[in-house]
């Protein structure tokens, strides 16, 4: 899991672009099998679904980053300072 996290951390734009492209492909495949829409409408819907997926993942990453940062600050504040004389 840490290897995946470090790769995503180093290749943010690539991972976001890959996620978006995967979302478009999955939505196109699903809509082709399920709904009788014109190809142009399928593409519009696929783009919207991929954008929603990308926004959801980015929001989740922001929340994760926020809580990790604050958890680290809490750990630093909770640890005793060895240089502090009482």
KOLGU-4560 file (N, C-alpha, C; in nm, 3 decimals, padded with zeros to 5 digits):
<recs>
<n_xx: 00.082 n_yy: -00.119 n_zz: 00.000 ca_xx: 00.000 ca_yy: 00.000 ca_zz: 00.000 c_xx: 00.086 c_yy: 00.126 c_zz: 00.000 mol: A seq: 1 type: UNK>
<n_xx: 00.197 n_yy: 00.120 n_zz: 00.074 ca_xx: 00.284 ca_yy: 00.237 ca_zz: 00.080 c_xx: 00.352 c_yy: 00.264 c_zz: -00.053 mol: A seq: 2 type: UNK>
<n_xx: 00.380 n_yy: 00.158 n_zz: -00.128 ca_xx: 00.441 ca_yy: 00.177 ca_zz: -00.260 c_xx: 00.345 c_yy: 00.251 c_zz: -00.353 mol: A seq: 3 type: UNK>
<n_xx: 00.217 n_yy: 00.216 n_zz: -00.346 ca_xx: 00.116 ca_yy: 00.284 ca_zz: -00.428 c_xx: 00.103 c_yy: 00.430 c_zz: -00.385 mol: A seq: 4 type: UNK>
<n_xx: 00.101 n_yy: 00.454 n_zz: -00.255 ca_xx: 00.090 ca_yy: 00.591 ca_zz: -00.205 c_xx: 00.209 c_yy: 00.676 c_zz: -00.247 mol: A seq: 5 type: UNK>
<n_xx: 00.328 n_yy: 00.619 n_zz: -00.242 ca_xx: 00.446 ca_yy: 00.698 ca_zz: -00.282 c_xx: 00.446 c_yy: 00.724 c_zz: -00.432 mol: A seq: 6 type: UNK>
<n_xx: 00.400 n_yy: 00.624 n_zz: -00.513 ca_xx: 00.393 ca_yy: 00.646 ca_zz: -00.657 c_xx: 00.293 c_yy: 00.756 c_zz: -00.690 mol: A seq: 7 type: UNK>
<n_xx: 00.175 n_yy: 00.751 n_zz: -00.628 ca_xx: 00.073 ca_yy: 00.854 ca_zz: -00.652 c_xx: 00.124 c_yy: 00.990 c_zz: -00.607 mol: A seq: 8 type: UNK>
<n_xx: 00.195 n_yy: 00.993 n_zz: -00.495 ca_xx: 00.249 ca_yy: 01.119 ca_zz: -00.446 c_xx: 00.350 c_yy: 01.178 c_zz: -00.544 mol: A seq: 9 type: UNK>
<n_xx: 00.428 n_yy: 01.094 n_zz: -00.609 ca_xx: 00.528 ca_yy: 01.142 ca_zz: -00.704 c_xx: 00.469 c_yy: 01.173 c_zz: -00.841 mol: A seq: 10 type: UNK>
<n_xx: 00.358 n_yy: 01.109 n_zz: -00.877 ca_xx: 00.299 ca_yy: 01.124 ca_zz: -01.011 c_xx: 00.152 c_yy: 01.167 c_zz: -00.999 mol: A seq: 11 type: UNK>
<n_xx: 00.129 n_yy: 01.280 n_zz: -00.938 ca_xx: -00.007 ca_yy: 01.326 ca_zz: -00.911 c_xx: -00.088 c_yy: 01.346 c_zz: -01.039 mol: A seq: 12 type: UNK>
<n_xx: -00.033 n_yy: 01.418 n_zz: -01.134 ca_xx: -00.109 ca_yy: 01.447 ca_zz: -01.257 c_xx: -00.134 c_yy: 01.321 c_zz: -01.339 mol: A seq: 13 type: UNK>
<n_xx: -00.038 n_yy: 01.233 n_zz: -01.344 ca_xx: -00.056 ca_yy: 01.108 ca_zz: -01.416 c_xx: -00.165 c_yy: 01.024 c_zz: -01.353 mol: A seq: 14 type: UNK>
<n_xx: -00.166 n_yy: 01.017 n_zz: -01.221 ca_xx: -00.268 ca_yy: 00.935 ca_zz: -01.154 c_xx: -00.407 c_yy: 00.997 c_zz: -01.171 mol: A seq: 15 type: UNK>
<n_xx: -00.418 n_yy: 01.129 n_zz: -01.167 ca_xx: -00.547 ca_yy: 01.194 ca_zz: -01.187 c_xx: -00.595 c_yy: 01.175 c_zz: -01.331 mol: A seq: 16 type: UNK>
<n_xx: -00.505 n_yy: 01.192 n_zz: -01.425 ca_xx: -00.540 ca_yy: 01.171 ca_zz: -01.566 c_xx: -00.581 c_yy: 01.027 c_zz: -01.595 mol: A seq: 17 type: UNK>
<n_xx: -00.510 n_yy: 00.934 n_zz: -01.536 ca_xx: -00.545 ca_yy: 00.792 ca_zz: -01.553 c_xx: -00.681 c_yy: 00.760 c_zz: -01.493 mol: A seq: 18 type: UNK>
<n_xx: -00.708 n_yy: 00.816 n_zz: -01.378 ca_xx: -00.837 ca_yy: 00.796 ca_zz: -01.314 c_xx: -00.949 c_yy: 00.854 c_zz: -01.401 mol: A seq: 19 type: UNK>
<n_xx: -00.927 n_yy: 00.972 n_zz: -01.454 ca_xx: -01.028 ca_yy: 01.036 ca_zz: -01.539 c_xx: -01.053 c_yy: 00.953 c_zz: -01.665 mol: A seq: 20 type: UNK>
<n_xx: -00.945 n_yy: 00.909 n_zz: -01.731 ca_xx: -00.959 ca_yy: 00.828 ca_zz: -01.852 c_xx: -01.029 c_yy: 00.696 c_zz: -01.822 mol: A seq: 21 type: UNK>
<n_xx: -00.997 n_yy: 00.635 n_zz: -01.709 ca_xx: -01.063 ca_yy: 00.510 ca_zz: -01.670 c_xx: -01.212 c_yy: 00.533 c_zz: -01.645 mol: A seq: 22 type: UNK>
<n_xx: -01.244 n_yy: 00.646 n_zz: -01.584 ca_xx: -01.385 ca_yy: 00.680 ca_zz: -01.560 c_xx: -01.461 c_yy: 00.699 c_zz: -01.689 mol: A seq: 23 type: UNK>
<n_xx: -01.400 n_yy: 00.766 n_zz: -01.787 ca_xx: -01.465 ca_yy: 00.785 ca_zz: -01.917 c_xx: -01.486 c_yy: 00.650 c_zz: -01.984 mol: A seq: 24 type: UNK>
<n_xx: -01.384 n_yy: 00.565 n_zz: -01.985 ca_xx: -01.395 ca_yy: 00.435 ca_zz: -02.050 c_xx: -01.501 c_yy: 00.347 c_zz: -01.983 mol: A seq: 25 type: UNK>
<n_xx: -01.503 n_yy: 00.346 n_zz: -01.851 ca_xx: -01.601 ca_yy: 00.264 ca_zz: -01.780 c_xx: -01.743 c_yy: 00.315 c_zz: -01.805 mol: A seq: 26 type: UNK>
<n_xx: -01.760 n_yy: 00.444 n_zz: -01.804 ca_xx: -01.893 ca_yy: 00.500 ca_zz: -01.826 c_xx: -01.941 c_yy: 00.475 c_zz: -01.969 mol: A seq: 27 type: UNK>
<n_xx: -01.851 n_yy: 00.488 n_zz: -02.066 ca_xx: -01.887 ca_yy: 00.458 ca_zz: -02.205 c_xx: -01.926 c_yy: 00.312 c_zz: -02.221 mol: A seq: 28 type: UNK>
<n_xx: -01.850 n_yy: 00.224 n_zz: -02.161 ca_xx: -01.881 ca_yy: 00.081 ca_zz: -02.170 c_xx: -02.015 c_yy: 00.049 c_zz: -02.106 mol: A seq: 29 type: UNK>
<n_xx: -02.039 n_yy: 00.108 n_zz: -01.990 ca_xx: -02.166 ca_yy: 00.083 ca_zz: -01.920 c_xx: -02.284 c_yy: 00.138 c_zz: -02.000 mol: A seq: 30 type: UNK>
<n_xx: -02.272 n_yy: 00.261 n_zz: -02.048 ca_xx: -02.384 ca_yy: 00.322 ca_zz: -02.119 c_xx: -02.408 c_yy: 00.256 c_zz: -02.254 mol: A seq: 31 type: UNK>
<n_xx: -02.305 n_yy: 00.205 n_zz: -02.316 ca_xx: -02.322 ca_yy: 00.136 ca_zz: -02.444 c_xx: -02.403 c_yy: 00.007 c_zz: -02.425 mol: A seq: 32 type: UNK>
<n_xx: -02.381 n_yy: -00.060 n_zz: -02.314 ca_xx: -02.450 ca_yy: -00.186 ca_zz: -02.289 c_xx: -02.591 c_yy: -00.164 c_zz: -02.235 mol: A seq: 33 type: UNK>
<n_xx: -02.617 n_yy: -00.052 n_zz: -02.170 ca_xx: -02.743 ca_yy: -00.033 ca_zz: -02.099 c_xx: -02.843 c_yy: 00.062 c_zz: -02.164 mol: A seq: 34 type: UNK>
<n_xx: -02.796 n_yy: 00.167 n_zz: -02.228 ca_xx: -02.889 ca_yy: 00.270 ca_zz: -02.276 c_xx: -02.875 c_yy: 00.293 c_zz: -02.426 mol: A seq: 35 type: UNK>
<n_xx: -02.986 n_yy: 00.315 n_zz: -02.494 ca_xx: -02.981 ca_yy: 00.341 ca_zz: -02.638 c_xx: -02.965 c_yy: 00.490 c_zz: -02.669 mol: A seq: 36 type: UNK>
<n_xx: -02.851 n_yy: 00.548 n_zz: -02.633 ca_xx: -02.826 ca_yy: 00.690 ca_zz: -02.659 c_xx: -02.738 c_yy: 00.707 c_zz: -02.781 mol: A seq: 37 type: UNK>
<n_xx: -02.742 n_yy: 00.827 n_zz: -02.836 ca_xx: -02.651 ca_yy: 00.861 ca_zz: -02.944 c_xx: -02.508 c_yy: 00.862 c_zz: -02.889 mol: A seq: 38 type: UNK>
<n_xx: -02.410 n_yy: 00.835 n_zz: -02.975 ca_xx: -02.270 ca_yy: 00.837 ca_zz: -02.928 c_xx: -02.228 c_yy: 00.972 c_zz: -02.867 mol: A seq: 39 type: UNK>
<n_xx: -02.279 n_yy: 01.081 n_zz: -02.922 ca_xx: -02.242 ca_yy: 01.212 ca_zz: -02.866 c_xx: -02.295 c_yy: 01.228 c_zz: -02.724 mol: A seq: 40 type: UNK>
<n_xx: -02.416 n_yy: 01.181 n_zz: -02.698 ca_xx: -02.471 ca_yy: 01.189 ca_zz: -02.563 c_xx: -02.398 c_yy: 01.095 c_zz: -02.468 mol: A seq: 41 type: UNK>
<n_xx: -02.361 n_yy: 00.979 n_zz: -02.517 ca_xx: -02.283 ca_yy: 00.886 ca_zz: -02.433 c_xx: -02.151 c_yy: 00.950 c_zz: -02.391 mol: A seq: 42 type: UNK>
<n_xx: -02.087 n_yy: 01.018 n_zz: -02.485 ca_xx: -01.959 ca_yy: 01.083 ca_zz: -02.454 c_xx: -01.977 c_yy: 01.196 c_zz: -02.353 mol: A seq: 43 type: UNK>
<n_xx: -02.081 n_yy: 01.273 n_zz: -02.367 ca_xx: -02.109 ca_yy: 01.381 ca_zz: -02.270 c_xx: -02.133 c_yy: 01.323 c_zz: -02.132 mol: A seq: 44 type: UNK>
<n_xx: -02.214 n_yy: 01.218 n_zz: -02.123 ca_xx: -02.242 ca_yy: 01.156 ca_zz: -01.994 c_xx: -02.116 c_yy: 01.094 c_zz: -01.935 mol: A seq: 45 type: UNK>
<n_xx: -02.037 n_yy: 01.030 n_zz: -02.019 ca_xx: -01.914 ca_yy: 00.968 ca_zz: -01.972 c_xx: -01.819 c_yy: 01.073 c_zz: -01.915 mol: A seq: 46 type: UNK>
<n_xx: -01.808 n_yy: 01.187 n_zz: -01.982 ca_xx: -01.722 ca_yy: 01.294 ca_zz: -01.934 c_xx: -01.770 c_yy: 01.347 c_zz: -01.799 mol: A seq: 47 type: UNK>
<n_xx: -01.900 n_yy: 01.363 n_zz: -01.786 ca_xx: -01.956 ca_yy: 01.413 ca_zz: -01.659 c_xx: -01.933 c_yy: 01.312 c_zz: -01.547 mol: A seq: 48 type: UNK>
<n_xx: -01.951 n_yy: 01.184 n_zz: -01.574 ca_xx: -01.927 ca_yy: 01.081 ca_zz: -01.472 c_xx: -01.780 c_yy: 01.079 c_zz: -01.431 mol: A seq: 49 type: UNK>
<n_xx: -01.691 n_yy: 01.089 n_zz: -01.530 ca_xx: -01.548 ca_yy: 01.089 ca_zz: -01.500 c_xx: -01.508 c_yy: 01.212 c_zz: -01.418 mol: A seq: 50 type: UNK>
<n_xx: -01.565 n_yy: 01.326 n_zz: -01.448 ca_xx: -01.535 ca_yy: 01.446 ca_zz: -01.371 c_xx: -01.586 c_yy: 01.433 c_zz: -01.228 mol: A seq: 51 type: UNK>
<n_xx: -01.703 n_yy: 01.376 n_zz: -01.211 ca_xx: -01.757 ca_yy: 01.356 ca_zz: -01.076 c_xx: -01.668 c_yy: 01.260 c_zz: -00.997 mol: A seq: 52 type: UNK>
<n_xx: -01.624 n_yy: 01.153 n_zz: -01.061 ca_xx: -01.534 ca_yy: 01.059 ca_zz: -00.995 c_xx: -01.403 c_yy: 01.126 c_zz: -00.956 mol: A seq: 53 type: UNK>
<n_xx: -01.347 n_yy: 01.205 n_zz: -01.046 ca_xx: -01.222 ca_yy: 01.275 ca_zz: -01.019 c_xx: -01.238 c_yy: 01.373 c_zz: -00.903 mol: A seq: 54 type: UNK>
<n_xx: -01.347 n_yy: 01.447 n_zz: -00.902 ca_xx: -01.371 ca_yy: 01.540 ca_zz: -00.791 c_xx: -01.388 c_yy: 01.467 c_zz: -00.658 mol: A seq: 55 type: UNK>
<n_xx: -01.455 n_yy: 01.354 n_zz: -00.660 ca_xx: -01.473 ca_yy: 01.276 ca_zz: -00.538 c_xx: -01.338 c_yy: 01.226 c_zz: -00.485 mol: A seq: 56 type: UNK>
<n_xx: -01.255 n_yy: 01.177 n_zz: -00.574 ca_xx: -01.124 ca_yy: 01.127 ca_zz: -00.532 c_xx: -01.035 c_yy: 01.241 c_zz: -00.481 mol: A seq: 57 type: UNK>
<n_xx: -01.036 n_yy: 01.354 n_zz: -00.551 ca_xx: -00.957 ca_yy: 01.468 ca_zz: -00.506 c_xx: -01.006 c_yy: 01.520 c_zz: -00.370 mol: A seq: 58 type: UNK>
<n_xx: -01.137 n_yy: 01.521 n_zz: -00.351 ca_xx: -01.192 ca_yy: 01.564 ca_zz: -00.221 c_xx: -01.149 c_yy: 01.467 c_zz: -00.112 mol: A seq: 59 type: UNK>
<n_xx: -01.157 n_yy: 01.339 n_zz: -00.141 ca_xx: -01.113 ca_yy: 01.239 ca_zz: -00.044 c_xx: -00.965 c_yy: 01.252 c_zz: -00.011 mol: A seq: 60 type: UNK>
<n_xx: -00.883 n_yy: 01.279 n_zz: -00.111 ca_xx: -00.740 ca_yy: 01.297 ca_zz: -00.089 c_xx: -00.713 c_yy: 01.421 c_zz: -00.004 mol: A seq: 61 type: UNK>
<n_xx: -00.790 n_yy: 01.527 n_zz: -00.027 ca_xx: -00.773 ca_yy: 01.650 ca_zz: 00.052 c_xx: -00.811 c_yy: 01.625 c_zz: 00.198 mol: A seq: 62 type: UNK>
<n_xx: -00.920 n_yy: 01.554 n_zz: 00.220 ca_xx: -00.962 ca_yy: 01.523 ca_zz: 00.357 c_xx: -00.857 c_yy: 01.435 c_zz: 00.425 mol: A seq: 63 type: UNK>
<n_xx: -00.808 n_yy: 01.335 n_zz: 00.353 ca_xx: -00.704 ca_yy: 01.246 ca_zz: 00.407 c_xx: -00.580 c_yy: 01.325 c_zz: 00.444 mol: A seq: 64 type: UNK>
<n_xx: -00.536 n_yy: 01.414 n_zz: 00.356 ca_xx: -00.418 ca_yy: 01.497 ca_zz: 00.382 c_xx: -00.440 c_yy: 01.586 c_zz: 00.504 mol: A seq: 65 type: UNK>
<n_xx: -00.558 n_yy: 01.645 n_zz: 00.514 ca_xx: -00.590 ca_yy: 01.732 ca_zz: 00.626 c_xx: -00.581 c_yy: 01.656 c_zz: 00.759 mol: A seq: 66 type: UNK>
<n_xx: -00.644 n_yy: 01.538 n_zz: 00.765 ca_xx: -00.643 ca_yy: 01.462 ca_zz: 00.889 c_xx: -00.506 c_yy: 01.404 c_zz: 00.921 mol: A seq: 67 type: UNK>
<n_xx: -00.429 n_yy: 01.365 n_zz: 00.822 ca_xx: -00.294 ca_yy: 01.317 ca_zz: 00.845 c_xx: -00.207 c_yy: 01.429 c_zz: 00.902 mol: A seq: 68 type: UNK>
<n_xx: -00.220 n_yy: 01.549 n_zz: 00.847 ca_xx: -00.140 ca_yy: 01.662 ca_zz: 00.894 c_xx: -00.174 c_yy: 01.694 c_zz: 01.040 mol: A seq: 69 type: UNK>
<n_xx: -00.304 n_yy: 01.696 n_zz: 01.072 ca_xx: -00.344 ca_yy: 01.727 ca_zz: 01.209 c_xx: -00.312 c_yy: 01.614 c_zz: 01.305 mol: A seq: 70 type: UNK>
<n_xx: -00.315 n_yy: 01.490 n_zz: 01.259 ca_xx: -00.276 ca_yy: 01.379 ca_zz: 01.346 c_xx: -00.127 c_yy: 01.387 c_zz: 01.377 mol: A seq: 71 type: UNK>
<n_xx: -00.047 n_yy: 01.427 n_zz: 01.280 ca_xx: 00.096 ca_yy: 01.444 ca_zz: 01.302 c_xx: 00.123 c_yy: 01.556 c_zz: 01.402 mol: A seq: 72 type: UNK>
<n_xx: 00.049 n_yy: 01.666 n_zz: 01.390 ca_xx: 00.065 ca_yy: 01.777 ca_zz: 01.485 c_xx: 00.026 c_yy: 01.734 c_zz: 01.626 mol: A seq: 73 type: UNK>
<n_xx: -00.081 n_yy: 01.655 n_zz: 01.637 ca_xx: -00.123 ca_yy: 01.607 ca_zz: 01.770 c_xx: -00.018 c_yy: 01.514 c_zz: 01.830 mol: A seq: 74 type: UNK>
<n_xx: 00.044 n_yy: 01.430 n_zz: 01.747 ca_xx: 00.149 ca_yy: 01.340 ca_zz: 01.798 c_xx: 00.269 c_yy: 01.422 c_zz: 01.846 mol: A seq: 75 type: UNK>
<n_xx: 00.304 n_yy: 01.527 n_zz: 01.772 ca_xx: 00.417 ca_yy: 01.611 ca_zz: 01.811 c_xx: 00.387 c_yy: 01.685 c_zz: 01.941 mol: A seq: 76 type: UNK>
<n_xx: 00.266 n_yy: 01.732 n_zz: 01.959 ca_xx: 00.229 ca_yy: 01.805 ca_zz: 02.081 c_xx: 00.216 c_yy: 01.712 c_zz: 02.200 mol: A seq: 77 type: UNK>
<n_xx: 00.181 n_yy: 01.587 n_zz: 02.177 ca_xx: 00.162 ca_yy: 01.492 ca_zz: 02.287 c_xx: 00.293 c_yy: 01.434 c_zz: 02.336 mol: A seq: 78 type: UNK>
<n_xx: 00.395 n_yy: 01.429 n_zz: 02.253 ca_xx: 00.522 ca_yy: 01.368 ca_zz: 02.293 c_xx: 00.596 c_yy: 01.464 c_zz: 02.386 mol: A seq: 79 type: UNK>
<n_xx: 00.655 n_yy: 01.408 n_zz: 02.490 ca_xx: 00.728 ca_yy: 01.494 ca_zz: 02.584 c_xx: 00.855 c_yy: 01.549 c_zz: 02.520 mol: A seq: 80 type: UNK>
<n_xx: 00.887 n_yy: 01.671 n_zz: 02.556 ca_xx: 01.007 ca_yy: 01.737 ca_zz: 02.503 c_xx: 01.124 c_yy: 01.699 c_zz: 02.592 mol: A seq: 81 type: UNK>
<n_xx: 01.223 n_yy: 01.625 n_zz: 02.543 ca_xx: 01.335 ca_yy: 01.583 ca_zz: 02.628 c_xx: 01.426 c_yy: 01.697 c_zz: 02.667 mol: A seq: 82 type: UNK>
<n_xx: 01.421 n_yy: 01.808 n_zz: 02.596 ca_xx: 01.509 ca_yy: 01.922 ca_zz: 02.626 c_xx: 01.445 c_yy: 02.019 c_zz: 02.725 mol: A seq: 83 type: UNK>
<n_xx: 01.322 n_yy: 01.994 n_zz: 02.761 ca_xx: 01.252 ca_yy: 02.085 ca_zz: 02.852 c_xx: 01.286 c_yy: 02.049 c_zz: 02.996 mol: A seq: 84 type: UNK>
<n_xx: 01.338 n_yy: 02.144 n_zz: 03.070 ca_xx: 01.373 ca_yy: 02.120 ca_zz: 03.210 c_xx: 01.258 c_yy: 02.162 c_zz: 03.299 mol: A seq: 85 type: UNK>
<n_xx: 01.229 n_yy: 02.081 n_zz: 03.398 ca_xx: 01.121 ca_yy: 02.114 ca_zz: 03.491 c_xx: 01.173 c_yy: 02.168 c_zz: 03.620 mol: A seq: 86 type: UNK>
</recs>
